[in-house]
């Protein structure tokens, strides 16, 4: 990654408040708003820190799942009211009982701002991030969070469940919790949850956990790649847990210390009432790291495939996976899918204006054949900005993967945040953002960004159909390590073989929107600056 992940706040504020130029929406497909109102509007003091920059009524980084037990039921989750320096006021669940034609919302019990909705029975953390949810074959829904208190450094992976299609959430608990007072500075990040598609009451959670440990003999100095990773990850972690000299000495001890970041795993077999004790399934050596762990399950064999981005101590970045054939009890060694040459996406006219994206991998599995797919963003053939790419492997041949091929069009000036899923016909659907509609005449205060859907005609990675979902000005998005709509977005194949895209974008297409304070001096653009949108794309996708 060549992008730094800081933006001068004053400059960004001036940019967001400018009023030159314009950009029209060009949506060929009707969008449904899935986020309504701001349930945390009155929660002003909790989570505030010295920067004090919050973006109220912003909804971003969504995920979505379809209910196998009720084809009309969908459940999504997203961040509500993003903070510039990490996390949000809380997480919200959106649920639909008419296949996404309309949505209702309820706060999730993962932060203090949600306390009024649960009579105080929430996880007592100041902020929450990384929303993720999944629904089992029995209709039980699982939601997980990264919950963190910036004032103390305390952090946790939280979990809750719903048995009524997302209307209510119970059994809120921490799968793992770490104290900010621990001198090893443990921090949990980028958790996900996957319900087993065949076994009722069973779901799997994975995440990365970074901490400091004594260096082994001959340990190398920190690699530039893991330094960049930690700079990137510091946008979610409290200030007191970032910026440690990992090859130096800690303030608490004179022993040389190094940074490690393995993958952890936990499972439930009773519908989310209890979760197993966390255990490491991808160990890492000093100055190695994983991030973006996500499990997909073979519907017939029951095999679990955990995909992730791996940072080695030599500066390399790769897409990898590990496999379990016994429900997560034992795991294979790491298998490499591809190197991951991430450079990021920025405005070609002004590289200091860049998108926060880059290191998330998104796997999917054909529910019939078990063919595996994984998508990510990377420089393709030396492109200046990232493209959306994909690789595939046949079931039972996971040691051999196809070379990365494009999801986004050739010569796209920049594409990011690809999301994929596979329907019962074996068709691969994909969504992504790009900046192909940036023109020489576009004002400098606008970075036109489009949301796209592409689909294959059958199994494989040849994308022929394309559909335009939306257009917006990326420079109206919150600033959080770059202009930010989310490290990932949602896409799910439905039982009728259609796809439902679930994504975030600013409501305002140009910079003429009014700017106002939020009560604590933070910049924003009111009213309702950013929302979650849903769009159902049917089997017959028109050529665009």
Secondary structure, 3 states (H helix, E strand, C coil): CCCCCCCCHHHHHHHHCCCCCCCCCCCCCCCEECCCCCCCCCCCCCCCCCCCCEEEEEEEEEEEEECCCCCCCEEEEEEEEEECCCCEEEEEEEEECCCCCCCEEEECCCCHHHHHHCCCCCCCCCEEEEEEEEECCCCCEEEEEEEECCCCCCEEEEEEEECCCCCCCEEEEEEEEECCCCCCCCEEEEEEEEECCCCCCCEEEEEEEEEEEECCCCCCCCCHHHHHHHHHHCCCCCHHHCCCCCCCECCCCCCEEEEEEEEEEEEECCCCCCCCCCEEEECCCCCEEEEEEEEEECCCCCCEEEEEEEECCCCCEEEEEEEECCCCCCCCCCEEEEECCCCCEEECCEEEEEECCCCCCEEEECCCCCCEEEEEEECCCCCCCCEEEEEEECCCCCCCCCCCEECCCCCCCCEEEEEEEECCCCCEEEEEEECCCCCCCCCCCCCEEEEEEEEECCCCCCEEEEEEEEEEEHHHCEECCCEECCCCCEEEECCCCCEEEEEEEECCCCCCCCEEECCCCCEEECCCCEEEEEEEECCCCCCC
